[in-house]
Amino acid sequence: MTAIALTIAGSDSGGGAGIQADLKAFSALGVYGASVLTAVTAQNTKAVTAVHEIPVEIIHAQIEAVLDDLDVDAIKIGMLSSPEIIAAVAGALSDVRVPIVLDPVMVAKSGDRLLQERAVAALQSLLLPMATLVTPNAPEAAILTDTEEARGPETLKQQGEALIAAGAKSALMKGGHLEGDICTDIFVTDGFPAKVLRAARVQTRNTHGTGCTLSAAIAAHLSRGRAVSEAVAEAHAYLNRAIVEAGTLQIGSGHGPVHHFHGAPAWRR
């Protein structure tokens, strides 16, 4: 059987994040990717200059069309800018019984906000309980748990436990915003000890789309039947290499993308 993953997210016209990054990660990992657009952004490596939300009935129709025909094995949810869109996605997925990776996209790498403040409560109440895994960075975790932003791994772990108490089945707390030469992520799941994933910090400006890529890679591995902990570990290794190899790309003048196809011979230099 062909492994199929579905991404429900916004479009990045610069190609480094959002739907484009998700489909690249799926393809790089040998998984067929389907997509549902929730918004179209005018975006490049420097800024988000405009956002157009897709009407909720079209979002619902896209999800219905994909699930009616394709045997989707895992779903990644990214940018959902409004409570109305969040409600539409939650309603369309209410009967779905495949792993769901929720990446609570709130702010772009450029600093532009992608999630309306009034949408946070809807994400917490409607989508968090549906998530097999939620993947917030430190600022997102602070917003979702209504706490101060983490300054160390122990606080990230506590926030992950709070997200599980709020309904998520597991949480990957991303530590890229923390200081230090080592980036530390914390994988938290109910009933098991937390797992620590570490990687040396790479000095590069090419970090656009890291969160999208990581959550998409996890969904790709889940679609191939991996357990959540295995999918997280394999996706973590894939993203780390994509960041290491990002310097071989010269894309734009701001935060360039990671190298999704670092393992493909045609892309090697």
Phi and psi in degrees as GROMACS dihedral restraints (atoms count N, CA, C in turn):
[ dihedral_restraints ]
;  ai    aj    ak    al  type     phi  dphi    fc
    3     4     5     6     1   -83.2    20    10
    4     5     6     7     1   124.4    20    10
    6     7     8     9     1   -69.9    20    10
    7     8     9    10     1   131.8    20    10
    9    10    11    12     1  -126.6    20    10
   10    11    12    13     1   130.1    20    10
   12    13    14    15     1  -121.3    20    10
   13    14    15    16     1   143.8    20    10
   15    16    17    18     1  -114.2    20    10
   16    17    18    19     1   130.8    20    10
   18    19    20    21     1  -108.2    20    10
   19    20    21    22     1   133.3    20    10
   21    22    23    24     1  -117.8    20    10
   22    23    24    25     1   104.7    20    10
   24    25    26    27     1  -165.7    20    10
   25    26    27    28     1  -178.0    20    10
   27    28    29    30     1   -90.8    20    10
   28    29    30    31     1   160.3    20    10
   30    31    32    33     1   -91.7    20    10
   31    32    33    34     1   136.6    20    10
   33    34    35    36     1  -109.9    20    10
   34    35    36    37     1   110.0    20    10
   36    37    38    39     1   -63.4    20    10
   37    38    39    40     1   -21.5    20    10
   39    40    41    42     1   -80.6    20    10
   40    41    42    43     1   -10.9    20    10
   42    43    44    45     1    83.6    20    10
   43    44    45    46     1     1.5    20    10
   45    46    47    48     1   -94.3    20    10
   46    47    48    49     1   -21.1    20    10
   48    49    50    51     1  -135.3    20    10
   49    50    51    52     1  -170.8    20    10
   51    52    53    54     1    60.7    20    10
   52    53    54    55     1  -149.4    20    10
   54    55    56    57     1   -52.2    20    10
   55    56    57    58     1   -42.2    20    10
   57    58    59    60     1   -63.7    20    10
   58    59    60    61     1   -44.5    20    10
   60    61    62    63     1   -64.8    20    10
   61    62    63    64     1   -39.5    20    10
   63    64    65    66     1   -62.1    20    10
   64    65    66    67     1   -47.3    20    10
   66    67    68    69     1   -66.2    20    10
   67    68    69    70     1   -35.2    20    10
   69    70    71    72     1   -64.4    20    10
   70    71    72    73     1   -44.4    20    10
   72    73    74    75     1   -63.8    20    10
   73    74    75    76     1   -43.7    20    10
   75    76    77    78     1   -56.2    20    10
   76    77    78    79     1   -50.0    20    10
   78    79    80    81     1   -63.2    20    10
   79    80    81    82     1   -42.8    20    10
   81    82    83    84     1   -61.2    20    10
   82    83    84    85     1   -28.4    20    10
   84    85    86    87     1  -100.5    20    10
   85    86    87    88     1    12.3    20    10
   87    88    89    90     1    77.1    20    10
   88    89    90    91     1    28.2    20    10
   90    91    92    93     1  -118.9    20    10
   91    92    93    94     1   138.6    20    10
   93    94    95    96     1   -75.1    20    10
   94    95    96    97     1   131.0    20    10
   96    97    98    99     1  -109.2    20    10
   97    98    99   100     1   131.6    20    10
   99   100   101   102     1  -113.1    20    10
  100   101   102   103     1   159.5    20    10
  102   103   104   105     1  -142.3    20    10
  103   104   105   106     1   149.2    20    10
  105   106   107   108     1  -128.7    20    10
  106   107   108   109     1   117.0    20    10
  108   109   110   111     1   -84.0    20    10
  109   110   111   112     1   130.8    20    10
  111   112   113   114     1  -105.0    20    10
  112   113   114   115     1   -21.3    20    10
  114   115   116   117     1  -160.9    20    10
  115   116   117   118     1   155.3    20    10
  117   118   119   120     1  -113.6    20    10
  118   119   120   121     1   122.8    20    10
  120   121   122   123     1  -108.6    20    10
  121   122   123   124     1   143.8    20    10
  123   124   125   126     1   -91.4    20    10
  124   125   126   127     1   108.9    20    10
  126   127   128   129     1  -150.3    20    10
  127   128   129   130     1   146.7    20    10
  129   130   131   132     1  -140.0    20    10
  130   131   132   133     1  -160.4    20    10
  132   133   134   135     1   -75.3    20    10
  133   134   135   136     1   -10.0    20    10
  135   136   137   138     1  -104.9    20    10
  136   137   138   139     1   -34.1    20    10
  138   139   140   141     1  -164.7    20    10
  139   140   141   142     1   161.5    20    10
  141   142   143   144     1  -101.7    20    10
  142   143   144   145     1   117.3    20    10
  144   145   146   147     1  -101.7    20    10
  145   146   147   148     1   -15.6    20    10
  147   148   149   150     1  -162.6    20    10
  148   149   150   151     1   150.1    20    10
  150   151   152   153     1  -134.5    20    10
  151   152   153   154     1   127.3    20    10
  153   154   155   156     1  -118.0    20    10
  154   155   156   157     1   115.4    20    10
  156   157   158   159     1   -76.2    20    10
  157   158   159   160     1   138.1    20    10
  159   160   161   162     1   -76.5    20    10
  160   161   162   163     1   136.6    20    10
  162   163   164   165     1   -56.0    20    10
  163   164   165   166     1   142.6    20    10
  165   166   167   168     1   -61.4    20    10
  166   167   168   169     1   -33.3    20    10
  168   169   170   171     1   -68.2    20    10
  169   170   171   172     1   -30.6    20    10
  171   172   173   174     1   -74.4    20    10
  172   173   174   175     1   -37.8    20    10
  174   175   176   177     1   -61.0    20    10
  175   176   177   178     1   -47.5    20    10
  177   178   179   180     1   -61.4    20    10
  178   179   180   181     1   -41.5    20    10
  180   181   182   183     1   -64.9    20    10
  181   182   183   184     1   -38.3    20    10
  183   184   185   186     1   -62.6    20    10
  184   185   186   187     1   -46.5    20    10
  186   187   188   189     1   -61.7    20    10
  187   188   189   190     1   -44.8    20    10
  189   190   191   192     1   -61.9    20    10
  190   191   192   193     1   -42.4    20    10
  192   193   194   195     1   -63.5    20    10
  193   194   195   196     1   -44.0    20    10
  195   196   197   198     1   -65.8    20    10
  196   197   198   199     1   -50.1    20    10
  198   199   200   201     1   -71.6    20    10
  199   200   201   202     1   -21.8    20    10
  201   202   203   204     1   -72.2    20    10
  202   203   204   205     1   -21.8    20    10
  204   205   206   207     1  -122.7    20    10
  205   206   207   208     1   -37.1    20    10
  207   208   209   210     1   -96.7    20    10
  208   209   210   211     1   138.0    20    10
  210   211   212   213     1   -84.9    20    10
  211   212   213   214     1    81.0    20    10
  213   214   215   216     1   -70.9    20    10
  214   215   216   217     1   132.7    20    10
  216   217   218   219     1   -99.4    20    10
  217   218   219   220     1   -20.6    20    10
  219   220   221   222     1  -161.1    20    10
  220   221   222   223     1   153.7    20    10
  222   223   224   225     1  -129.5    20    10
  223   224   225   226     1   134.5    20    10
  225   226   227   228     1  -111.2    20    10
  226   227   228   229     1   131.4    20    10
  228   229   230   231     1  -113.6    20    10
  229   230   231   232     1   125.8    20    10
  231   232   233   234     1  -116.1    20    10
  232   233   234   235     1  -121.4    20    10
  234   235   236   237     1   -65.4    20    10
  235   236   237   238     1   117.9    20    10
  237   238   239   240     1  -130.9    20    10
  238   239   240   241     1   102.8    20    10
  240   241   242   243     1   -80.2    20    10
  241   242   243   244     1   -23.0    20    10
  243   244   245   246     1  -130.8    20    10
  244   245   246   247     1   159.6    20    10
  246   247   248   249     1   -62.7    20    10
  247   248   249   250     1   -30.8    20    10
  249   250   251   252     1   -66.4    20    10
  250   251   252   253     1   -40.7    20    10
  252   253   254   255     1   -68.4    20    10
  253   254   255   256     1   -41.2    20    10
  255   256   257   258     1   -59.2    20    10
  256   257   258   259     1   -45.4    20    10
  258   259   260   261     1   -63.3    20    10
  259   260   261   262     1   -39.9    20    10
  261   262   263   264     1   -64.3    20    10
  262   263   264   265     1   -43.5    20    10
  264   265   266   267     1   -67.0    20    10
  265   266   267   268     1   -44.7    20    10
  267   268   269   270     1   -60.0    20    10
  268   269   270   271     1   -42.0    20    10
  270   271   272   273     1   -66.0    20    10
  271   272   273   274     1   -40.5    20    10
  273   274   275   276     1   -69.1    20    10
  274   275   276   277     1   -25.4    20    10
  276   277   278   279     1  -101.9    20    10
  277   278   279   280     1     8.8    20    10
  279   280   281   282     1   -61.3    20    10
  280   281   282   283     1   -29.3    20    10
  282   283   284   285     1  -104.5    20    10
  283   284   285   286     1     7.6    20    10
  285   286   287   288     1   -78.0    20    10
  286   287   288   289     1   137.2    20    10
  288   289   290   291     1  -124.7    20    10
  289   290   291   292     1    49.8    20    10
  291   292   293   294     1  -125.2    20    10
  292   293   294   295     1   161.6    20    10
  294   295   296   297     1   -59.1    20    10
  295   296   297   298     1   138.7    20    10
  297   298   299   300     1  -122.1    20    10
  298   299   300   301     1   123.6    20    10
  300   301   302   303     1  -103.1    20    10
  301   302   303   304     1   118.8    20    10
  303   304   305   306     1  -104.8    20    10
  304   305   306   307     1   112.6    20    10
  306   307   308   309     1  -102.1    20    10
  307   308   309   310     1   104.2    20    10
  309   310   311   312     1   -77.2    20    10
  310   311   312   313     1    75.4    20    10
  312   313   314   315     1   -66.6    20    10
  313   314   315   316     1   118.8    20    10
  315   316   317   318     1  -119.6    20    10
  316   317   318   319     1   -38.7    20    10
  318   319   320   321     1  -136.8    20    10
  319   320   321   322     1   135.8    20    10
  321   322   323   324     1   -73.1    20    10
  322   323   324   325     1   164.2    20    10
  324   325   326   327     1   -57.9    20    10
  325   326   327   328     1   -29.1    20    10
  327   328   329   330     1   -74.7    20    10
  328   329   330   331     1   -10.4    20    10
  330   331   332   333     1   100.1    20    10
  331   332   333   334     1    -5.7    20    10
  333   334   335   336     1   -75.8    20    10
  334   335   336   337     1   133.8    20    10
  336   337   338   339     1   -75.7    20    10
  337   338   339   340     1   134.2    20    10
  339   340   341   342     1  -114.9    20    10
  340   341   342   343     1   -10.7    20    10
  342   343   344   345     1  -121.2    20    10
  343   344   345   346     1   123.2    20    10
  345   346   347   348     1   -62.9    20    10
  346   347   348   349     1   143.8    20    10
  348   349   350   351     1   -58.9    20    10
  349   350   351   352     1   -35.6    20    10
  351   352   353   354     1   -72.3    20    10
  352   353   354   355     1    -7.5    20    10
  354   355   356   357     1   -91.8    20    10
  355   356   357   358     1   -10.8    20    10
  357   358   359   360     1   -61.8    20    10
  358   359   360   361     1   -45.4    20    10
  360   361   362   363     1   -62.4    20    10
  361   362   363   364     1   -38.1    20    10
  363   364   365   366     1   -65.9    20    10
  364   365   366   367     1   -40.7    20    10
  366   367   368   369     1   -63.1    20    10
  367   368   369   370     1   -42.0    20    10
  369   370   371   372     1   -64.1    20    10
  370   371   372   373     1   -43.6    20    10
  372   373   374   375     1   -85.6    20    10
  373   374   375   376     1   -32.2    20    10
  375   376   377   378     1   -99.3    20    10
  376   377   378   379     1   -39.3    20    10
  378   379   380   381     1  -101.6    20    10
  379   380   381   382     1   -34.0    20    10
  381   382   383   384     1   -56.3    20    10
  382   383   384   385     1   -42.7    20    10
  384   385   386   387     1   -68.5    20    10
  385   386   387   388     1   -15.2    20    10
  387   388   389   390     1   -89.8    20    10
  388   389   390   391     1   -11.0    20    10
  390   391   392   393     1   -80.2    20    10
  391   392   393   394     1   125.0    20    10
  393   394   395   396     1   -67.8    20    10
  394   395   396   397     1   -36.0    20    10
  396   397   398   399     1  -149.5    20    10
  397   398   399   400     1   135.4    20    10
  399   400   401   402     1  -114.3    20    10
  400   401   402   403     1   141.3    20    10
  402   403   404   405     1  -127.3    20    10
  403   404   405   406     1    65.6    20    10
  405   406   407   408     1   -82.9    20    10
  406   407   408   409     1   149.3    20    10
  408   409   410   411     1   -84.6    20    10
  409   410   411   412     1  -179.4    20    10
  411   412   413   414     1   -60.8    20    10
  412   413   414   415     1   -46.3    20    10
  414   415   416   417     1   -62.7    20    10
  415   416   417   418     1   -40.3    20    10
  417   418   419   420     1   -66.3    20    10
  418   419   420   421     1   -40.1    20    10
  420   421   422   423     1   -62.3    20    10
  421   422   423   424     1   -39.7    20    10
  423   424   425   426     1   -63.4    20    10
  424   425   426   427     1   -41.3    20    10
  426   427   428   429     1   -67.1    20    10
  427   428   429   430     1   -44.8    20    10
  429   430   431   432     1   -67.2    20    10
  430   431   432   433     1   -28.5    20    10
  432   433   434   435     1  -104.3    20    10
  433   434   435   436     1    -0.4    20    10
  435   436   437   438     1    54.3    20    10
  436   437   438   439     1    48.7    20    10
  438   439   440   441     1  -132.1    20    10
  439   440   441   442     1   174.9    20    10
  441   442   443   444     1   -69.6    20    10
  442   443   444   445     1   149.8    20    10
  444   445   446   447     1   -63.5    20    10
  445   446   447   448     1   135.9    20    10
  447   448   449   450     1   -62.9    20    10
  448   449   450   451     1   141.4    20    10
  450   451   452   453     1  -112.9    20    10
  451   452   453   454     1    -3.3    20    10
  453   454   455   456     1  -156.8    20    10
  454   455   456   457     1   166.9    20    10
  456   457   458   459     1   -60.9    20    10
  457   458   459   460     1   -33.9    20    10
  459   460   461   462     1   -63.9    20    10
  460   461   462   463     1   -40.1    20    10
  462   463   464   465     1   -66.9    20    10
  463   464   465   466     1   -39.2    20    10
  465   466   467   468     1   -58.0    20    10
  466   467   468   469     1   -43.0    20    10
  468   469   470   471     1   -60.9    20    10
  469   470   471   472     1   -44.9    20    10
  471   472   473   474     1   -63.6    20    10
  472   473   474   475     1   -39.8    20    10
  474   475   476   477     1   -66.4    20    10
  475   476   477   478     1   -37.3    20    10
  477   478   479   480     1   -61.3    20    10
  478   479   480   481     1   -41.7    20    10
  480   481   482   483     1   -63.7    20    10
  481   482   483   484     1   -35.9    20    10
  483   484   485   486     1   -66.7    20    10
  484   485   486   487     1   -37.1    20    10
  486   487   488   489     1   -67.7    20    10
  487   488   489   490     1   -35.2    20    10
  489   490   491   492     1   -68.6    20    10
  490   491   492   493     1   -40.3    20    10
  492   493   494   495     1   -62.3    20    10
  493   494   495   496     1   -27.8    20    10
  495   496   497   498     1   -83.4    20    10
  496   497   498   499     1    -5.0    20    10
  498   499   500   501     1   132.1    20    10
  499   500   501   502     1   -22.2    20    10
  501   502   503   504     1   -67.6    20    10
  502   503   504   505     1   145.5    20    10
  504   505   506   507     1   -77.3    20    10
  505   506   507   508     1   -30.5    20    10
  507   508   509   510     1  -157.9    20    10
  508   509   510   511     1   164.8    20    10
  510   511   512   513     1  -143.3    20    10
  511   512   513   514     1   135.7    20    10
  513   514   515   516     1  -108.9    20    10
  514   515   516   517     1   106.6    20    10
  516   517   518   519     1   -91.1    20    10
  517   518   519   520     1   111.6    20    10
  519   520   521   522     1   -86.3    20    10
  520   521   522   523     1   128.6    20    10
  522   523   524   525     1  -103.5    20    10
  523   524   525   526     1    19.0    20    10
  525   526   527   528     1   -62.1    20    10
  526   527   528   529     1   -25.2    20    10
  528   529   530   531     1   -82.6    20    10
  529   530   531   532     1   -10.8    20    10
  531   532   533   534     1   -75.3    20    10
  532   533   534   535     1   158.0    20    10
  534   535   536   537     1   -82.2    20    10
  535   536   537   538     1   160.2    20    10
  537   538   539   540     1   121.7    20    10
  538   539   540   541     1   162.8    20    10
  540   541   542   543     1   -79.4    20    10
  541   542   543   544     1   -13.6    20    10
  543   544   545   546     1  -114.8    20    10
  544   545   546   547     1   127.2    20    10
  546   547   548   549     1   -87.7    20    10
  547   548   549   550     1   127.7    20    10
  549   550   551   552     1  -119.6    20    10
  550   551   552   553     1   118.7    20    10
  552   553   554   555     1  -103.7    20    10
  553   554   555   556     1   149.1    20    10
  555   556   557   558     1  -121.6    20    10
  556   557   558   559     1   121.4    20    10
  558   559   560   561     1   -99.0    20    10
  559   560   561   562     1   119.2    20    10
  561   562   563   564     1  -118.7    20    10
  562   563   564   565     1   129.9    20    10
  564   565   566   567     1  -140.9    20    10
  565   566   567   568     1   149.0    20    10
  567   568   569   570     1   -66.0    20    10
  568   569   570   571     1   129.9    20    10
  570   571   572   573     1    88.3    20    10
  571   572   573   574     1    -0.4    20    10
  573   574   575   576     1  -133.0    20    10
  574   575   576   577     1   154.0    20    10
  576   577   578   579     1   -63.7    20    10
  577   578   579   580     1   147.2    20    10
  579   580   581   582     1   -65.2    20    10
  580   581   582   583     1   146.8    20    10
  582   583   584   585     1  -110.4    20    10
  583   584   585   586     1   139.3    20    10
  585   586   587   588     1  -105.1    20    10
  586   587   588   589     1   130.4    20    10
  588   589   590   591     1  -118.6    20    10
  589   590   591   592     1   123.0    20    10
  591   592   593   594     1  -119.4    20    10
  592   593   594   595     1   149.8    20    10
  594   595   596   597     1  -152.3    20    10
  595   596   597   598     1   143.7    20    10
  597   598   599   600     1   -63.7    20    10
  598   599   600   601     1   136.7    20    10
  600   601   602   603     1   -68.0    20    10
  601   602   603   604     1   130.6    20    10
  603   604   605   606     1   -98.3    20    10
  604   605   606   607     1   127.3    20    10
  606   607   608   609     1   -82.3    20    10
  607   608   609   610     1    96.8    20    10
  609   610   611   612     1  -153.9    20    10
  610   611   612   613     1   149.1    20    10
  612   613   614   615     1   -85.5    20    10
  613   614   615   616     1   -11.4    20    10
  615   616   617   618     1   -86.3    20    10
  616   617   618   619     1    76.0    20    10
  618   619   620   621     1  -125.8    20    10
  619   620   621   622     1    11.6    20    10
  621   622   623   624     1   -66.8    20    10
  622   623   624   625     1   127.6    20    10
  624   625   626   627     1    86.7    20    10
  625   626   627   628     1    13.8    20    10
  627   628   629   630     1   -62.5    20    10
  628   629   630   631     1   -45.1    20    10
  630   631   632   633     1   -65.4    20    10
  631   632   633   634     1   -43.6    20    10
  633   634   635   636     1   -61.1    20    10
  634   635   636   637     1   -45.2    20    10
  636   637   638   639     1   -64.3    20    10
  637   638   639   640     1   -42.8    20    10
  639   640   641   642     1   -63.5    20    10
  640   641   642   643     1   -48.3    20    10
  642   643   644   645     1   -65.7    20    10
  643   644   645   646     1   -36.5    20    10
  645   646   647   648     1   -67.0    20    10
  646   647   648   649     1   -40.4    20    10
  648   649   650   651     1   -64.0    20    10
  649   650   651   652     1   -38.2    20    10
  651   652   653   654     1   -62.8    20    10
  652   653   654   655     1   -46.3    20    10
  654   655   656   657     1   -60.7    20    10
  655   656   657   658     1   -38.5    20    10
  657   658   659   660     1   -60.9    20    10
  658   659   660   661     1   -46.4    20    10
  660   661   662   663     1   -68.0    20    10
  661   662   663   664     1   -35.5    20    10
  663   664   665   666     1   -64.0    20    10
  664   665   666   667     1   -36.5    20    10
  666   667   668   669     1   -66.3    20    10
  667   668   669   670     1   -21.3    20    10
  669   670   671   672     1   -93.2    20    10
  670   671   672   673     1     8.9    20    10
  672   673   674   675     1    93.2    20    10
  673   674   675   676     1     8.4    20    10
  675   676   677   678     1   -70.4    20    10
  676   677   678   679     1   148.8    20    10
  678   679   680   681     1   -67.6    20    10
  679   680   681   682     1   158.9    20    10
  681   682   683   684     1   -58.4    20    10
  682   683   684   685     1   -45.5    20    10
  684   685   686   687     1   -62.5    20    10
  685   686   687   688     1   -38.3    20    10
  687   688   689   690     1   -68.1    20    10
  688   689   690   691     1   -42.9    20    10
  690   691   692   693     1   -61.7    20    10
  691   692   693   694     1   -41.0    20    10
  693   694   695   696     1   -63.6    20    10
  694   695   696   697     1   -46.6    20    10
  696   697   698   699     1   -63.7    20    10
  697   698   699   700     1   -43.6    20    10
  699   700   701   702     1   -69.1    20    10
  700   701   702   703     1   -38.7    20    10
  702   703   704   705     1   -68.3    20    10
  703   704   705   706     1   -37.0    20    10
  705   706   707   708     1   -60.9    20    10
  706   707   708   709     1   -44.4    20    10
  708   709   710   711     1   -65.2    20    10
  709   710   711   712     1   -41.2    20    10
  711   712   713   714     1   -62.1    20    10
  712   713   714   715     1   -46.4    20    10
  714   715   716   717     1   -65.3    20    10
  715   716   717   718     1   -40.5    20    10
  717   718   719   720     1   -57.9    20    10
  718   719   720   721     1   -44.1    20    10
  720   721   722   723     1   -67.5    20    10
  721   722   723   724     1   -35.9    20    10
  723   724   725   726     1   -64.3    20    10
  724   725   726   727     1   -32.8    20    10
  726   727   728   729     1   -74.4    20    10
  727   728   729   730     1   -43.6    20    10
  729   730   731   732     1   -57.4    20    10
  730   731   732   733     1   -42.2    20    10
  732   733   734   735     1   -85.3    20    10
  733   734   735   736     1    -3.0    20    10
  735   736   737   738     1   -61.9    20    10
  736   737   738   739     1   -27.4    20    10
  738   739   740   741     1   -65.2    20    10
  739   740   741   742     1   -15.0    20    10
  741   742   743   744     1   -79.8    20    10
  742   743   744   745     1    -7.5    20    10
  744   745   746   747     1  -100.1    20    10
  745   746   747   748     1   141.3    20    10
  747   748   749   750     1  -120.6    20    10
  748   749   750   751     1    90.3    20    10
  750   751   752   753     1  -125.2    20    10
  751   752   753   754     1   111.0    20    10
  753   754   755   756     1    71.7    20    10
  754   755   756   757     1  -177.1    20    10
  756   757   758   759     1  -116.5    20    10
  757   758   759   760     1     4.8    20    10
  759   760   761   762     1  -111.7    20    10
  760   761   762   763     1  -131.3    20    10
  762   763   764   765     1   -82.0    20    10
  763   764   765   766     1   103.3    20    10
  765   766   767   768     1   -73.8    20    10
  766   767   768   769     1   170.7    20    10
  768   769   770   771     1   -81.5    20    10
  769   770   771   772     1   163.0    20    10
  771   772   773   774     1   -76.0    20    10
  772   773   774   775     1   167.5    20    10
  774   775   776   777     1   -97.3    20    10
  775   776   777   778     1    92.3    20    10
  777   778   779   780     1   -62.2    20    10
  778   779   780   781     1   -34.2    20    10
  780   781   782   783     1  -105.5    20    10
  781   782   783   784     1    37.0    20    10
  783   784   785   786     1   -62.3    20    10
  784   785   786   787     1   -20.8    20    10
  786   787   788   789     1   -90.6    20    10
  787   788   789   790     1    -4.1    20    10
  789   790   791   792     1   -87.5    20    10
  790   791   792   793     1   127.8    20    10
  792   793   794   795     1   -55.4    20    10
  793   794   795   796     1   -36.7    20    10
  795   796   797   798     1   -65.3    20    10
  796   797   798   799     1   -20.0    20    10
  798   799   800   801     1   -96.8    20    10
  799   800   801   802     1    -7.1    20    10
  801   802   803   804     1   -76.8    20    10
  802   803   804   805     1   146.8    20    10
